[in-house]
Amino acid sequence: MLQQFYPQPFPHSYKFELNKDMNFSSAHFIPNDKAGKCSLTHGHTYFVNLTIVGDELDEMGMLVNFSDLKKLVHGKYDHHLLNDFPEFKKMAPSTEVVAQTIYGVVEAYLVTLANQPKCIQVMVRETPTSYVVYRPKESKGKSNHE
């Protein structure tokens, strides 16, 4: 794999920062005439980078198991039509919405872990020239995600 460069998250004071790269192949469409060609069903190989931070490691000496993160994203969305998932019924799966949704899936898992790691950034690359970075806003020390 070629060396990848990613937008850096805002500075943080956590001891550990973990980044996990993965990809999944899925189709989607944006059901709006303003979306042009994207209103038609088409596919992408999405490349995803997750940035997870924390101060405590688990009993195995890990912040989060890399394979668990891959199962959460690749295991769920690979080779599916994204529009068929309930989480994309309210808002069509644009790259922005996909990034925010992946954040929600990952964060929902992380809050169940005893060492309480946090997801601070999700980058989703839809094409070689287009990507989105989702960073949850912070409020009173807790992430404020929708």
MODELLER restraints for C-alpha pairs under 7 A, 6 or more apart:
rsr = mdl.restraints
at = mdl.atoms
rsr.add(forms.Gaussian(group=physical.xy_distance, feature=features.Distance(at['CA:9:A'], at['CA:121:A']), mean=6.46, stdev=0.5))
rsr.add(forms.Gaussian(group=physical.xy_distance, feature=features.Distance(at['CA:14:A'], at['CA:53:A']), mean=6.15, stdev=0.5))
rsr.add(forms.Gaussian(group=physical.xy_distance, feature=features.Distance(at['CA:14:A'], at['CA:54:A']), mean=5.32, stdev=0.5))
rsr.add(forms.Gaussian(group=physical.xy_distance, feature=features.Distance(at['CA:14:A'], at['CA:55:A']), mean=5.40, stdev=0.5))
rsr.add(forms.Gaussian(group=physical.xy_distance, feature=features.Distance(at['CA:15:A'], at['CA:54:A']), mean=6.28, stdev=0.5))
rsr.add(forms.Gaussian(group=physical.xy_distance, feature=features.Distance(at['CA:15:A'], at['CA:55:A']), mean=4.94, stdev=0.5))
rsr.add(forms.Gaussian(group=physical.xy_distance, feature=features.Distance(at['CA:16:A'], at['CA:53:A']), mean=5.48, stdev=0.5))
rsr.add(forms.Gaussian(group=physical.xy_distance, feature=features.Distance(at['CA:16:A'], at['CA:54:A']), mean=5.41, stdev=0.5))
rsr.add(forms.Gaussian(group=physical.xy_distance, feature=features.Distance(at['CA:16:A'], at['CA:55:A']), mean=6.00, stdev=0.5))
rsr.add(forms.Gaussian(group=physical.xy_distance, feature=features.Distance(at['CA:17:A'], at['CA:51:A']), mean=6.78, stdev=0.5))
rsr.add(forms.Gaussian(group=physical.xy_distance, feature=features.Distance(at['CA:17:A'], at['CA:52:A']), mean=5.71, stdev=0.5))
rsr.add(forms.Gaussian(group=physical.xy_distance, feature=features.Distance(at['CA:17:A'], at['CA:53:A']), mean=4.44, stdev=0.5))
rsr.add(forms.Gaussian(group=physical.xy_distance, feature=features.Distance(at['CA:17:A'], at['CA:54:A']), mean=6.82, stdev=0.5))
rsr.add(forms.Gaussian(group=physical.xy_distance, feature=features.Distance(at['CA:18:A'], at['CA:51:A']), mean=5.70, stdev=0.5))
rsr.add(forms.Gaussian(group=physical.xy_distance, feature=features.Distance(at['CA:18:A'], at['CA:52:A']), mean=5.03, stdev=0.5))
rsr.add(forms.Gaussian(group=physical.xy_distance, feature=features.Distance(at['CA:18:A'], at['CA:53:A']), mean=6.15, stdev=0.5))
rsr.add(forms.Gaussian(group=physical.xy_distance, feature=features.Distance(at['CA:19:A'], at['CA:49:A']), mean=6.54, stdev=0.5))
rsr.add(forms.Gaussian(group=physical.xy_distance, feature=features.Distance(at['CA:19:A'], at['CA:50:A']), mean=5.41, stdev=0.5))
rsr.add(forms.Gaussian(group=physical.xy_distance, feature=features.Distance(at['CA:19:A'], at['CA:51:A']), mean=4.60, stdev=0.5))
rsr.add(forms.Gaussian(group=physical.xy_distance, feature=features.Distance(at['CA:19:A'], at['CA:52:A']), mean=6.32, stdev=0.5))
rsr.add(forms.Gaussian(group=physical.xy_distance, feature=features.Distance(at['CA:20:A'], at['CA:49:A']), mean=5.48, stdev=0.5))
rsr.add(forms.Gaussian(group=physical.xy_distance, feature=features.Distance(at['CA:20:A'], at['CA:50:A']), mean=5.16, stdev=0.5))
rsr.add(forms.Gaussian(group=physical.xy_distance, feature=features.Distance(at['CA:20:A'], at['CA:51:A']), mean=6.78, stdev=0.5))
rsr.add(forms.Gaussian(group=physical.xy_distance, feature=features.Distance(at['CA:20:A'], at['CA:66:A']), mean=6.68, stdev=0.5))
rsr.add(forms.Gaussian(group=physical.xy_distance, feature=features.Distance(at['CA:21:A'], at['CA:48:A']), mean=5.65, stdev=0.5))
rsr.add(forms.Gaussian(group=physical.xy_distance, feature=features.Distance(at['CA:21:A'], at['CA:49:A']), mean=4.50, stdev=0.5))
rsr.add(forms.Gaussian(group=physical.xy_distance, feature=features.Distance(at['CA:21:A'], at['CA:50:A']), mean=6.64, stdev=0.5))
rsr.add(forms.Gaussian(group=physical.xy_distance, feature=features.Distance(at['CA:22:A'], at['CA:47:A']), mean=5.91, stdev=0.5))
rsr.add(forms.Gaussian(group=physical.xy_distance, feature=features.Distance(at['CA:22:A'], at['CA:48:A']), mean=5.32, stdev=0.5))
rsr.add(forms.Gaussian(group=physical.xy_distance, feature=features.Distance(at['CA:22:A'], at['CA:49:A']), mean=6.60, stdev=0.5))
rsr.add(forms.Gaussian(group=physical.xy_distance, feature=features.Distance(at['CA:22:A'], at['CA:70:A']), mean=6.75, stdev=0.5))
rsr.add(forms.Gaussian(group=physical.xy_distance, feature=features.Distance(at['CA:23:A'], at['CA:45:A']), mean=6.56, stdev=0.5))
rsr.add(forms.Gaussian(group=physical.xy_distance, feature=features.Distance(at['CA:23:A'], at['CA:46:A']), mean=5.36, stdev=0.5))
rsr.add(forms.Gaussian(group=physical.xy_distance, feature=features.Distance(at['CA:23:A'], at['CA:47:A']), mean=4.32, stdev=0.5))
rsr.add(forms.Gaussian(group=physical.xy_distance, feature=features.Distance(at['CA:23:A'], at['CA:48:A']), mean=5.76, stdev=0.5))
rsr.add(forms.Gaussian(group=physical.xy_distance, feature=features.Distance(at['CA:23:A'], at['CA:74:A']), mean=6.62, stdev=0.5))
rsr.add(forms.Gaussian(group=physical.xy_distance, feature=features.Distance(at['CA:24:A'], at['CA:45:A']), mean=5.61, stdev=0.5))
rsr.add(forms.Gaussian(group=physical.xy_distance, feature=features.Distance(at['CA:24:A'], at['CA:46:A']), mean=5.38, stdev=0.5))
rsr.add(forms.Gaussian(group=physical.xy_distance, feature=features.Distance(at['CA:24:A'], at['CA:47:A']), mean=6.78, stdev=0.5))
rsr.add(forms.Gaussian(group=physical.xy_distance, feature=features.Distance(at['CA:24:A'], at['CA:74:A']), mean=5.40, stdev=0.5))
rsr.add(forms.Gaussian(group=physical.xy_distance, feature=features.Distance(at['CA:24:A'], at['CA:77:A']), mean=6.76, stdev=0.5))
rsr.add(forms.Gaussian(group=physical.xy_distance, feature=features.Distance(at['CA:24:A'], at['CA:78:A']), mean=4.70, stdev=0.5))
rsr.add(forms.Gaussian(group=physical.xy_distance, feature=features.Distance(at['CA:25:A'], at['CA:44:A']), mean=5.72, stdev=0.5))
rsr.add(forms.Gaussian(group=physical.xy_distance, feature=features.Distance(at['CA:25:A'], at['CA:45:A']), mean=4.25, stdev=0.5))
rsr.add(forms.Gaussian(group=physical.xy_distance, feature=features.Distance(at['CA:25:A'], at['CA:46:A']), mean=6.06, stdev=0.5))
rsr.add(forms.Gaussian(group=physical.xy_distance, feature=features.Distance(at['CA:25:A'], at['CA:78:A']), mean=5.16, stdev=0.5))
rsr.add(forms.Gaussian(group=physical.xy_distance, feature=features.Distance(at['CA:25:A'], at['CA:79:A']), mean=5.33, stdev=0.5))
rsr.add(forms.Gaussian(group=physical.xy_distance, feature=features.Distance(at['CA:26:A'], at['CA:43:A']), mean=5.49, stdev=0.5))
rsr.add(forms.Gaussian(group=physical.xy_distance, feature=features.Distance(at['CA:26:A'], at['CA:44:A']), mean=5.78, stdev=0.5))
rsr.add(forms.Gaussian(group=physical.xy_distance, feature=features.Distance(at['CA:26:A'], at['CA:45:A']), mean=6.57, stdev=0.5))
rsr.add(forms.Gaussian(group=physical.xy_distance, feature=features.Distance(at['CA:26:A'], at['CA:77:A']), mean=6.77, stdev=0.5))
rsr.add(forms.Gaussian(group=physical.xy_distance, feature=features.Distance(at['CA:26:A'], at['CA:78:A']), mean=5.75, stdev=0.5))
rsr.add(forms.Gaussian(group=physical.xy_distance, feature=features.Distance(at['CA:26:A'], at['CA:79:A']), mean=4.90, stdev=0.5))
rsr.add(forms.Gaussian(group=physical.xy_distance, feature=features.Distance(at['CA:26:A'], at['CA:80:A']), mean=5.15, stdev=0.5))
rsr.add(forms.Gaussian(group=physical.xy_distance, feature=features.Distance(at['CA:26:A'], at['CA:81:A']), mean=5.81, stdev=0.5))
rsr.add(forms.Gaussian(group=physical.xy_distance, feature=features.Distance(at['CA:26:A'], at['CA:82:A']), mean=6.61, stdev=0.5))
rsr.add(forms.Gaussian(group=physical.xy_distance, feature=features.Distance(at['CA:27:A'], at['CA:41:A']), mean=6.53, stdev=0.5))
rsr.add(forms.Gaussian(group=physical.xy_distance, feature=features.Distance(at['CA:27:A'], at['CA:42:A']), mean=5.25, stdev=0.5))
rsr.add(forms.Gaussian(group=physical.xy_distance, feature=features.Distance(at['CA:27:A'], at['CA:43:A']), mean=3.83, stdev=0.5))
rsr.add(forms.Gaussian(group=physical.xy_distance, feature=features.Distance(at['CA:27:A'], at['CA:44:A']), mean=6.24, stdev=0.5))
rsr.add(forms.Gaussian(group=physical.xy_distance, feature=features.Distance(at['CA:27:A'], at['CA:80:A']), mean=6.40, stdev=0.5))
rsr.add(forms.Gaussian(group=physical.xy_distance, feature=features.Distance(at['CA:27:A'], at['CA:81:A']), mean=4.71, stdev=0.5))
rsr.add(forms.Gaussian(group=physical.xy_distance, feature=features.Distance(at['CA:27:A'], at['CA:82:A']), mean=6.16, stdev=0.5))
rsr.add(forms.Gaussian(group=physical.xy_distance, feature=features.Distance(at['CA:28:A'], at['CA:41:A']), mean=5.49, stdev=0.5))
rsr.add(forms.Gaussian(group=physical.xy_distance, feature=features.Distance(at['CA:28:A'], at['CA:42:A']), mean=5.79, stdev=0.5))
rsr.add(forms.Gaussian(group=physical.xy_distance, feature=features.Distance(at['CA:28:A'], at['CA:43:A']), mean=6.23, stdev=0.5))
rsr.add(forms.Gaussian(group=physical.xy_distance, feature=features.Distance(at['CA:28:A'], at['CA:81:A']), mean=5.54, stdev=0.5))
rsr.add(forms.Gaussian(group=physical.xy_distance, feature=features.Distance(at['CA:28:A'], at['CA:82:A']), mean=5.32, stdev=0.5))
rsr.add(forms.Gaussian(group=physical.xy_distance, feature=features.Distance(at['CA:28:A'], at['CA:83:A']), mean=5.84, stdev=0.5))
rsr.add(forms.Gaussian(group=physical.xy_distance, feature=features.Distance(at['CA:28:A'], at['CA:93:A']), mean=6.69, stdev=0.5))
rsr.add(forms.Gaussian(group=physical.xy_distance, feature=features.Distance(at['CA:29:A'], at['CA:38:A']), mean=5.69, stdev=0.5))
rsr.add(forms.Gaussian(group=physical.xy_distance, feature=features.Distance(at['CA:29:A'], at['CA:39:A']), mean=5.12, stdev=0.5))
rsr.add(forms.Gaussian(group=physical.xy_distance, feature=features.Distance(at['CA:29:A'], at['CA:40:A']), mean=5.48, stdev=0.5))
rsr.add(forms.Gaussian(group=physical.xy_distance, feature=features.Distance(at['CA:29:A'], at['CA:41:A']), mean=4.69, stdev=0.5))
rsr.add(forms.Gaussian(group=physical.xy_distance, feature=features.Distance(at['CA:29:A'], at['CA:42:A']), mean=6.46, stdev=0.5))
rsr.add(forms.Gaussian(group=physical.xy_distance, feature=features.Distance(at['CA:30:A'], at['CA:38:A']), mean=5.76, stdev=0.5))
rsr.add(forms.Gaussian(group=physical.xy_distance, feature=features.Distance(at['CA:30:A'], at['CA:39:A']), mean=4.58, stdev=0.5))
rsr.add(forms.Gaussian(group=physical.xy_distance, feature=features.Distance(at['CA:30:A'], at['CA:92:A']), mean=5.65, stdev=0.5))
rsr.add(forms.Gaussian(group=physical.xy_distance, feature=features.Distance(at['CA:30:A'], at['CA:93:A']), mean=6.83, stdev=0.5))
rsr.add(forms.Gaussian(group=physical.xy_distance, feature=features.Distance(at['CA:30:A'], at['CA:94:A']), mean=6.83, stdev=0.5))
rsr.add(forms.Gaussian(group=physical.xy_distance, feature=features.Distance(at['CA:31:A'], at['CA:39:A']), mean=5.23, stdev=0.5))
rsr.add(forms.Gaussian(group=physical.xy_distance, feature=features.Distance(at['CA:32:A'], at['CA:39:A']), mean=5.90, stdev=0.5))
rsr.add(forms.Gaussian(group=physical.xy_distance, feature=features.Distance(at['CA:33:A'], at['CA:39:A']), mean=6.28, stdev=0.5))
rsr.add(forms.Gaussian(group=physical.xy_distance, feature=features.Distance(at['CA:44:A'], at['CA:126:A']), mean=6.24, stdev=0.5))
rsr.add(forms.Gaussian(group=physical.xy_distance, feature=features.Distance(at['CA:45:A'], at['CA:126:A']), mean=6.74, stdev=0.5))
rsr.add(forms.Gaussian(group=physical.xy_distance, feature=features.Distance(at['CA:46:A'], at['CA:124:A']), mean=6.53, stdev=0.5))
rsr.add(forms.Gaussian(group=physical.xy_distance, feature=features.Distance(at['CA:46:A'], at['CA:125:A']), mean=5.60, stdev=0.5))
rsr.add(forms.Gaussian(group=physical.xy_distance, feature=features.Distance(at['CA:46:A'], at['CA:126:A']), mean=4.92, stdev=0.5))
rsr.add(forms.Gaussian(group=physical.xy_distance, feature=features.Distance(at['CA:47:A'], at['CA:124:A']), mean=5.71, stdev=0.5))
rsr.add(forms.Gaussian(group=physical.xy_distance, feature=features.Distance(at['CA:47:A'], at['CA:125:A']), mean=4.96, stdev=0.5))
rsr.add(forms.Gaussian(group=physical.xy_distance, feature=features.Distance(at['CA:47:A'], at['CA:126:A']), mean=6.73, stdev=0.5))
rsr.add(forms.Gaussian(group=physical.xy_distance, feature=features.Distance(at['CA:48:A'], at['CA:123:A']), mean=5.55, stdev=0.5))
rsr.add(forms.Gaussian(group=physical.xy_distance, feature=features.Distance(at['CA:48:A'], at['CA:124:A']), mean=4.60, stdev=0.5))
rsr.add(forms.Gaussian(group=physical.xy_distance, feature=features.Distance(at['CA:48:A'], at['CA:125:A']), mean=6.34, stdev=0.5))
rsr.add(forms.Gaussian(group=physical.xy_distance, feature=features.Distance(at['CA:49:A'], at['CA:122:A']), mean=5.82, stdev=0.5))
rsr.add(forms.Gaussian(group=physical.xy_distance, feature=features.Distance(at['CA:49:A'], at['CA:123:A']), mean=5.07, stdev=0.5))
rsr.add(forms.Gaussian(group=physical.xy_distance, feature=features.Distance(at['CA:49:A'], at['CA:124:A']), mean=6.67, stdev=0.5))
rsr.add(forms.Gaussian(group=physical.xy_distance, feature=features.Distance(at['CA:50:A'], at['CA:121:A']), mean=6.03, stdev=0.5))
rsr.add(forms.Gaussian(group=physical.xy_distance, feature=features.Distance(at['CA:50:A'], at['CA:122:A']), mean=4.80, stdev=0.5))
rsr.add(forms.Gaussian(group=physical.xy_distance, feature=features.Distance(at['CA:50:A'], at['CA:123:A']), mean=6.59, stdev=0.5))
rsr.add(forms.Gaussian(group=physical.xy_distance, feature=features.Distance(at['CA:51:A'], at['CA:119:A']), mean=5.84, stdev=0.5))
rsr.add(forms.Gaussian(group=physical.xy_distance, feature=features.Distance(at['CA:51:A'], at['CA:120:A']), mean=5.83, stdev=0.5))
rsr.add(forms.Gaussian(group=physical.xy_distance, feature=features.Distance(at['CA:51:A'], at['CA:121:A']), mean=5.08, stdev=0.5))
rsr.add(forms.Gaussian(group=physical.xy_distance, feature=features.Distance(at['CA:51:A'], at['CA:122:A']), mean=6.41, stdev=0.5))
rsr.add(forms.Gaussian(group=physical.xy_distance, feature=features.Distance(at['CA:52:A'], at['CA:117:A']), mean=6.55, stdev=0.5))
rsr.add(forms.Gaussian(group=physical.xy_distance, feature=features.Distance(at['CA:52:A'], at['CA:118:A']), mean=5.49, stdev=0.5))
rsr.add(forms.Gaussian(group=physical.xy_distance, feature=features.Distance(at['CA:52:A'], at['CA:119:A']), mean=4.39, stdev=0.5))
rsr.add(forms.Gaussian(group=physical.xy_distance, feature=features.Distance(at['CA:52:A'], at['CA:120:A']), mean=6.03, stdev=0.5))
rsr.add(forms.Gaussian(group=physical.xy_distance, feature=features.Distance(at['CA:53:A'], at['CA:117:A']), mean=5.57, stdev=0.5))
rsr.add(forms.Gaussian(group=physical.xy_distance, feature=features.Distance(at['CA:53:A'], at['CA:118:A']), mean=5.32, stdev=0.5))
rsr.add(forms.Gaussian(group=physical.xy_distance, feature=features.Distance(at['CA:53:A'], at['CA:119:A']), mean=6.40, stdev=0.5))
rsr.add(forms.Gaussian(group=physical.xy_distance, feature=features.Distance(at['CA:54:A'], at['CA:63:A']), mean=6.79, stdev=0.5))
rsr.add(forms.Gaussian(group=physical.xy_distance, feature=features.Distance(at['CA:54:A'], at['CA:116:A']), mean=6.97, stdev=0.5))
rsr.add(forms.Gaussian(group=physical.xy_distance, feature=features.Distance(at['CA:54:A'], at['CA:117:A']), mean=4.54, stdev=0.5))
rsr.add(forms.Gaussian(group=physical.xy_distance, feature=features.Distance(at['CA:54:A'], at['CA:118:A']), mean=6.27, stdev=0.5))
rsr.add(forms.Gaussian(group=physical.xy_distance, feature=features.Distance(at['CA:56:A'], at['CA:63:A']), mean=6.77, stdev=0.5))
rsr.add(forms.Gaussian(group=physical.xy_distance, feature=features.Distance(at['CA:56:A'], at['CA:115:A']), mean=5.39, stdev=0.5))
rsr.add(forms.Gaussian(group=physical.xy_distance, feature=features.Distance(at['CA:57:A'], at['CA:63:A']), mean=4.66, stdev=0.5))
rsr.add(forms.Gaussian(group=physical.xy_distance, feature=features.Distance(at['CA:57:A'], at['CA:115:A']), mean=6.20, stdev=0.5))
rsr.add(forms.Gaussian(group=physical.xy_distance, feature=features.Distance(at['CA:58:A'], at['CA:115:A']), mean=5.97, stdev=0.5))
rsr.add(forms.Gaussian(group=physical.xy_distance, feature=features.Distance(at['CA:63:A'], at['CA:117:A']), mean=6.71, stdev=0.5))
rsr.add(forms.Gaussian(group=physical.xy_distance, feature=features.Distance(at['CA:72:A'], at['CA:106:A']), mean=6.80, stdev=0.5))
rsr.add(forms.Gaussian(group=physical.xy_distance, feature=features.Distance(at['CA:73:A'], at['CA:102:A']), mean=6.86, stdev=0.5))
rsr.add(forms.Gaussian(group=physical.xy_distance, feature=features.Distance(at['CA:82:A'], at['CA:93:A']), mean=6.59, stdev=0.5))
rsr.add(forms.Gaussian(group=physical.xy_distance, feature=features.Distance(at['CA:83:A'], at['CA:89:A']), mean=6.75, stdev=0.5))
rsr.add(forms.Gaussian(group=physical.xy_distance, feature=features.Distance(at['CA:83:A'], at['CA:92:A']), mean=6.74, stdev=0.5))
rsr.add(forms.Gaussian(group=physical.xy_distance, feature=features.Distance(at['CA:83:A'], at['CA:93:A']), mean=6.47, stdev=0.5))
rsr.add(forms.Gaussian(group=physical.xy_distance, feature=features.Distance(at['CA:95:A'], at['CA:124:A']), mean=6.80, stdev=0.5))
rsr.add(forms.Gaussian(group=physical.xy_distance, feature=features.Distance(at['CA:95:A'], at['CA:126:A']), mean=6.71, stdev=0.5))
rsr.add(forms.Gaussian(group=physical.xy_distance, feature=features.Distance(at['CA:95:A'], at['CA:132:A']), mean=6.42, stdev=0.5))
rsr.add(forms.Gaussian(group=physical.xy_distance, feature=features.Distance(at['CA:96:A'], at['CA:132:A']), mean=5.96, stdev=0.5))
rsr.add(forms.Gaussian(group=physical.xy_distance, feature=features.Distance(at['CA:99:A'], at['CA:122:A']), mean=5.99, stdev=0.5))
rsr.add(forms.Gaussian(group=physical.xy_distance, feature=features.Distance(at['CA:99:A'], at['CA:123:A']), mean=6.51, stdev=0.5))
rsr.add(forms.Gaussian(group=physical.xy_distance, feature=features.Distance(at['CA:99:A'], at['CA:124:A']), mean=5.75, stdev=0.5))
rsr.add(forms.Gaussian(group=physical.xy_distance, feature=features.Distance(at['CA:99:A'], at['CA:134:A']), mean=5.87, stdev=0.5))
rsr.add(forms.Gaussian(group=physical.xy_distance, feature=features.Distance(at['CA:100:A'], at['CA:134:A']), mean=5.96, stdev=0.5))
rsr.add(forms.Gaussian(group=physical.xy_distance, feature=features.Distance(at['CA:103:A'], at['CA:119:A']), mean=6.99, stdev=0.5))
rsr.add(forms.Gaussian(group=physical.xy_distance, feature=features.Distance(at['CA:103:A'], at['CA:122:A']), mean=6.21, stdev=0.5))
rsr.add(forms.Gaussian(group=physical.xy_distance, feature=features.Distance(at['CA:107:A'], at['CA:118:A']), mean=6.68, stdev=0.5))
rsr.add(forms.Gaussian(group=physical.xy_distance, feature=features.Distance(at['CA:107:A'], at['CA:119:A']), mean=5.99, stdev=0.5))
rsr.add(forms.Gaussian(group=physical.xy_distance, feature=features.Distance(at['CA:110:A'], at['CA:116:A']), mean=6.29, stdev=0.5))
rsr.add(forms.Gaussian(group=physical.xy_distance, feature=features.Distance(at['CA:110:A'], at['CA:117:A']), mean=5.95, stdev=0.5))
rsr.add(forms.Gaussian(group=physical.xy_distance, feature=features.Distance(at['CA:110:A'], at['CA:118:A']), mean=6.52, stdev=0.5))
rsr.add(forms.Gaussian(group=physical.xy_distance, feature=features.Distance(at['CA:120:A'], at['CA:135:A']), mean=5.87, stdev=0.5))
rsr.add(forms.Gaussian(group=physical.xy_distance, feature=features.Distance(at['CA:120:A'], at['CA:136:A']), mean=6.58, stdev=0.5))
rsr.add(forms.Gaussian(group=physical.xy_distance, feature=features.Distance(at['CA:121:A'], at['CA:133:A']), mean=6.87, stdev=0.5))
rsr.add(forms.Gaussian(group=physical.xy_distance, feature=features.Distance(at['CA:121:A'], at['CA:134:A']), mean=5.72, stdev=0.5))
rsr.add(forms.Gaussian(group=physical.xy_distance, feature=features.Distance(at['CA:121:A'], at['CA:135:A']), mean=4.74, stdev=0.5))
rsr.add(forms.Gaussian(group=physical.xy_distance, feature=features.Distance(at['CA:122:A'], at['CA:133:A']), mean=5.71, stdev=0.5))
rsr.add(forms.Gaussian(group=physical.xy_distance, feature=features.Distance(at['CA:122:A'], at['CA:134:A']), mean=5.16, stdev=0.5))
rsr.add(forms.Gaussian(group=physical.xy_distance, feature=features.Distance(at['CA:122:A'], at['CA:135:A']), mean=6.65, stdev=0.5))
rsr.add(forms.Gaussian(group=physical.xy_distance, feature=features.Distance(at['CA:123:A'], at['CA:131:A']), mean=6.97, stdev=0.5))
rsr.add(forms.Gaussian(group=physical.xy_distance, feature=features.Distance(at['CA:123:A'], at['CA:132:A']), mean=5.66, stdev=0.5))
rsr.add(forms.Gaussian(group=physical.xy_distance, feature=features.Distance(at['CA:123:A'], at['CA:133:A']), mean=4.33, stdev=0.5))
rsr.add(forms.Gaussian(group=physical.xy_distance, feature=features.Distance(at['CA:123:A'], at['CA:134:A']), mean=6.29, stdev=0.5))
rsr.add(forms.Gaussian(group=physical.xy_distance, feature=features.Distance(at['CA:124:A'], at['CA:131:A']), mean=5.52, stdev=0.5))
rsr.add(forms.Gaussian(group=physical.xy_distance, feature=features.Distance(at['CA:124:A'], at['CA:132:A']), mean=5.38, stdev=0.5))
rsr.add(forms.Gaussian(group=physical.xy_distance, feature=features.Distance(at['CA:124:A'], at['CA:133:A']), mean=6.50, stdev=0.5))
rsr.add(forms.Gaussian(group=physical.xy_distance, feature=features.Distance(at['CA:125:A'], at['CA:131:A']), mean=4.02, stdev=0.5))
rsr.add(forms.Gaussian(group=physical.xy_distance, feature=features.Distance(at['CA:125:A'], at['CA:132:A']), mean=6.44, stdev=0.5))
rsr.add(forms.Gaussian(group=physical.xy_distance, feature=features.Distance(at['CA:136:A'], at['CA:143:A']), mean=6.08, stdev=0.5))
rsr.add(forms.Gaussian(group=physical.xy_distance, feature=features.Distance(at['CA:136:A'], at['CA:144:A']), mean=6.06, stdev=0.5))
rsr.add(forms.Gaussian(group=physical.xy_distance, feature=features.Distance(at['CA:136:A'], at['CA:145:A']), mean=5.66, stdev=0.5))
rsr.add(forms.Gaussian(group=physical.xy_distance, feature=features.Distance(at['CA:137:A'], at['CA:143:A']), mean=6.02, stdev=0.5))
rsr.add(forms.Gaussian(group=physical.xy_distance, feature=features.Distance(at['CA:137:A'], at['CA:144:A']), mean=5.35, stdev=0.5))
rsr.add(forms.Gaussian(group=physical.xy_distance, feature=features.Distance(at['CA:137:A'], at['CA:145:A']), mean=6.95, stdev=0.5))
rsr.add(forms.Gaussian(group=physical.xy_distance, feature=features.Distance(at['CA:138:A'], at['CA:144:A']), mean=5.55, stdev=0.5))
